[in-house]
Amino acid sequence: MGLLSKKDSKLILDPLADNNPITIQVLGICSALAITAQLKPSIVMAISVIFVLGVGNVIISLMRNIIPSKIRIIVQLIVVATLVIIVDQVLKAFAYELSKELSVFIGLIITNCIIMGRFEAFALGNGPWKSFLDGVGNALGYGIILIIVGFFRELLGSGTLFGFKVLGDPVEKTFLYSIGYENNGFMVLPPMALIVVGIIIWVQRSRNKELIEEN
């Protein structure tokens, strides 16, 4: 028997595609706009949310029977704020430049509706192991979209990946630039994140007709 049962596997795999928090539930859109102009911040944000949501779900699940209903939102905010502070301090200690680049957006993980939503919808009603899987699954689904958006925005907008010039030098006109290719400056603007997410949603629904909502 494998480590994960079929139901446990579904907790991780469903948010990666057919129940993705960004493209299906339309949550966490703000960070998809704000930090996906480059691939590196997108990956760091994805890892940060995986940590916060995975650990946060476990903590809320362990406390679910002792949290008074009237103050559960306050308790959830304290848990997520503590985890976000840990992430912020680790980034400042080991990746200071990246920490400055992400600046307030790491702090805004606290208000990410995906996290609070999973606390409320799942962690308060399930055990620690299932809550951990649910947290990791939803964070991975969120992170994958960030990384895809960051990949295309940086590649097409700046001609780079992780800061390295992969399409040639636009000044010296090498590689693709030698045949007239130019970077699309619109790709680095926040509205283009919505357009890329929209294209992902269109592709997703084209592949799975059951996701198309009927009027």
N, C-alpha and C positions, 0 to 999 in steps of 0.2 A: 504494500500500500504506500502510495507516495506521501510526501510531507503535507500536501494540500489536497483536500477533498474537492469534489466538483464544485460545491457551493463556495468553498474558500477561493478556488481559482477564479470563479466568476466575480468575486469582490474586487480582484485585481484587474482582470481582463476587460470587464464591461466598461469601466470608465476610459479605457484606452481607445474605444471606438464608438459603439452604439449608445453609450450613455456618458459621452465625454462632457465634463463640467463646463467647458467653454463653448463647444460647437453645438451641443444638444441642450444643455441646461442654461446656456448663455450667462454664466457666472464668471467672475474674475476677468472681465474684459478690460478694466482700467490698466492693469499691469501689462496686458498684451499690447496696449497702445503705447505705454510709457517707456518700457525698457527693451523693446525688441528691435531697435535700430541696429544693434550689433549682436553677434551670436554669443560672445562670452558672457555678458550680463544676463542674457536669457538663460543660459545653462546654470549660472550661479543662483539666479532667482528660482529656477526649477528645483535645484538641490535644496535650497533653503526651505521651500514650501514642503518638500517631501519630509524633511526633518521635523518641521513645526507641526504638520498635520498628522504624520505618523505617531510621533511621541505624544502630541496633544490629545489625540483620540484615545490612546492608552490611558493617559492620566484621567481624562474625563470619565472613561469607562470604569476605572478603579474607584472613582469617587461618586459614581452615579447614585448609589444608595444612601449617601450621607449628605448630598447637596440639597438644601431646601429649595423647593420649586420656585419660590418668589425671588431668589437671588442667583438662580442658575446662570443667567446671562452674565452677571458680574463675575462669578467664579470662572466662567469660560474665558472672559476677557483677560482676567488675571493670569490664567494658565497660558494663553496664547501670547500675551505681552511678555511674560517671563521667557518663553522660548525664543521669541523674536529678539529680545535683548541679548540672549546667549549667541544667536546667529550674528547679530550686529557686532558684538565684541570679538568674536572669532574672526570675522572679516577684517575688522580694524587691526587685529594682531597679525594676521597672516597674508592679507591681500588689501593693504591700505588704499592703494590707488583705485582698485575696483570698488572698495567700500565708498570712496568719495564719489565715484561715478554713479553708483546706485543710490547714494545719499538717502533721501527720505523714503524711497520706494521700499526699502527693506522694512522700515517702520510701518509702512502701510499694509504689510502682510497682516497686521492685527485686524484690519478692517476687511480683509478678503472674505467675501461672502461664501466662498467655497468652504473655508475652514469652519466658520461659525455654523454653516449649514450642515456639515457632517457631524459636528458636535451634537447639534440638536436632533438631527434625523437618525443618526446611527449610534454614536458612542454612548448616548444616554440610555439606550435600550439594548445594548449588546455587550458581550464579554470583551476583555482586553485583546485577545488574539484576533478575533473577527474585526474589532475596531481598528487594530493596527493594520490589517490587510486592507480594510476599506479606506483608511487614511492614505496609505501608500499608493493604492490603486488610483484614487481620485487625484492625488498630487502628481502621479506619473502622467495621467491623462492631461492634466493642466500643463505640466512641463513639456510634454511632447509638442503641444500646439505652440508654446512659446518658442521652442527650439526651431520648429519648422518656419515660423514667421520670422524669427531672428536670422535664420540662414538665408532666406530669400531676400530680406530687406538689406542685409549687409552685402550680399553677393551682387545684387542688381543695383543697389544704391551707391555702394562705395567701391565695388570691384574687389573686395577683400573678404577673407574669412579669418577670424581671430586676429585681425590686424595685418595679415600677410596678403600681399598682392597676388591674387590667383588668376586674374584675367590679363595681367600685364601691367605696364606702367603707363598711366594716362598722360603723363608729361612727355616722356620719351617716345610715346606711341609704339609700344612693343606688344607682341602677341595679338589679342583681339582688337586692341586699340589701333593697330597698324592697318586694319581693314575698315576703319571708320566707326567701330563700336564706341559708344559713349555711355557713361554711367547715367542711370535714371535718378536724378536728384529728388524726385517725388517720393522715392522708396524710403528715404530716411525721415520723411515727415510722418507724424503720428497717424493722420487719417489713412495712410497706406496700410497700416496694421489691420484696420477694419476691413479693407478691401481684400487683403491676403486671407484673413480669417473667413471672409465671405466666400472666397474661392474654395477654401478647404471645406466649408459647409456644403457648397454646391457639389463638389466631388464626392463627399461622403453620402449625400442623399441620392446622387446619381447611381452609386454602387448599391445602396440599400434603400429601395423604394418605400419600405415600411416606416422610414424616418420622416417621410414627407407628410406634413400635417394637412388634413382636409379642412376646408372652410365650412 
